[in-house]
Amino acid sequence: MIVLGIDPGQSGALAWVCDGALIEVVDMPVIEVRGKRKINAGALANIISKRAVDVVVIEAVHAMPRQGVSSSFNFGYGAGLLEGVCAALNYPVQMVSPATWKRLAGLPADKGACRQLAARHWPGSAHMFSRVKDDGRAESALMARLYAQAKAE
């Protein structure tokens, strides 16, 4: 089973996992529009369509307390864009809350723990998760792995 995990947001990432093996990790494609970064929908569709998948798992996002209105809107817009691109490509989508998948994986909310766990699961790709800003890569890969593992049981 090939699972595409997506951590939404401008600093998110996409990760393909097949039978526990990490196939590929790609940072979220973004463009600058009037001085602001946005997810590049065309590039996203191009990236996703190049590889057949059985299911796409997207982290379900929500507004955070004390997060600005503009930030909340942009985050939600990006998540909807991801779901729309996957739907247009006829890929089944499963949404999973961060709290749910992290609890099932035995992870705290700490993003550093996600990077460490990803490096342990895929030591040959540990360099992909070494920087603080690589948390989106780690989270997308771990979501995909966890979903595939749950379906295999």
Buried (B, 14 or more C-beta within 10 A) or exposed (E): BBBBBBBBBBBBBBBBBBEEBBBBBBBBBBEEEEEEEBBBBEBBBEBBEEEEBBBBBBBBBEEEEEEEEEEBEBBBEBBEBBBBBBEEBEBEBBEBEBEEBBEBBEBEEEBEBBBBBBBEBBEEBBEBBEEEEBBBBBBBBBBBBBBBBEEEE
